[in-house]
Amino acid sequence: MFGVGGWELFLIFLIVLLVFGAKRLPEIARSLGKATQEFKRAKNEFSNIANEAPSESPSVPPASPAPVASAQNPPKTGSGAPRQ
């Protein structure tokens, strides 16, 4: 568990006991348990939402191709005067 052994956990518990006192220890444990429960609930809710989402992207109509200039009507160039 995160590379923390039995002695390290005991030492952490002892320091918390000395800092906060025996009367506040159950309150701290209760709030830590509630926070862990809320985190798990949020994680599960996020997983459910992610699993319900469609795996494909929404359908977007393809872009229309650019019009092709025909050889019969060449584009006009210049001042607009007819070519000779």
C-alpha positions as CSV (number, residue, x, y, z in Angstrom):
1,M,0.0,0.0,0.0
2,F,2.0,3.0,-1.3
3,G,5.2,1.4,0.0
4,V,4.2,2.1,3.6
5,G,4.8,-0.7,6.0
6,G,3.4,-1.5,9.4
7,W,5.9,0.5,11.5
8,E,5.4,3.6,9.3
9,L,1.6,3.3,9.7
10,F,2.0,3.0,13.5
11,L,4.3,6.0,13.6
12,I,1.8,8.1,11.5
13,F,-1.0,7.0,13.8
14,L,1.0,8.0,16.9
15,I,1.9,11.4,15.5
16,V,-1.8,12.1,14.6
17,L,-2.8,11.0,18.1
18,L,-0.3,13.3,19.7
19,V,-1.2,16.3,17.5
20,F,-5.0,16.0,17.6
21,G,-5.6,14.1,20.8
22,A,-7.7,11.1,21.6
23,K,-11.0,13.0,21.6
24,R,-10.7,14.3,18.1
25,L,-9.4,11.1,16.6
26,P,-12.8,9.4,15.9
27,E,-14.1,12.7,14.3
28,I,-11.1,12.8,12.0
29,A,-11.5,9.1,11.1
30,R,-15.2,9.7,10.4
31,S,-14.5,12.7,8.1
32,L,-11.8,10.8,6.3
33,G,-14.1,7.9,5.7
34,K,-16.8,10.2,4.4
35,A,-14.3,11.9,2.0
36,T,-13.2,8.5,0.8
37,Q,-16.8,7.4,0.2
38,E,-17.6,10.6,-1.7
39,F,-14.4,10.1,-3.9
40,K,-15.4,6.6,-4.7
41,R,-19.0,7.6,-5.6
42,A,-17.7,10.4,-7.9
43,K,-15.3,8.0,-9.5
44,N,-18.0,5.5,-10.2
45,E,-20.4,8.1,-11.5
46,F,-17.7,9.4,-13.9
47,S,-17.0,5.8,-15.0
48,N,-20.7,5.2,-15.7
49,I,-21.0,8.4,-17.7
50,A,-17.9,7.6,-19.7
51,N,-19.2,4.0,-20.4
52,E,-22.6,5.3,-21.6
53,A,-21.2,7.8,-24.0
54,P,-21.2,6.6,-27.6
55,S,-17.9,5.4,-28.9
56,E,-18.3,7.0,-32.3
57,S,-18.1,10.7,-32.9
58,P,-21.4,12.4,-33.8
59,S,-22.2,12.2,-37.5
60,V,-21.2,15.3,-39.4
61,P,-22.3,15.6,-43.0
62,P,-19.3,15.6,-45.3
63,A,-18.3,18.8,-46.9
64,S,-19.6,19.4,-50.4
65,P,-16.9,19.2,-53.1
66,A,-15.8,22.4,-54.8
67,P,-17.6,23.0,-58.1
68,V,-15.6,22.0,-61.2
69,A,-15.2,24.7,-63.9
70,S,-16.4,23.4,-67.2
71,A,-14.4,23.9,-70.4
72,Q,-17.5,25.4,-72.2
73,N,-17.6,28.5,-69.8
74,P,-14.0,29.6,-69.1
75,P,-13.6,32.1,-66.3
76,K,-13.5,35.7,-67.3
77,T,-10.2,37.6,-66.7
78,G,-9.1,41.1,-67.0
79,S,-11.3,44.2,-67.4
80,G,-14.4,42.2,-68.6
81,A,-13.8,43.0,-72.3
82,P,-14.4,40.1,-74.6
83,R,-11.3,38.2,-75.8
84,Q,-10.4,38.2,-79.4
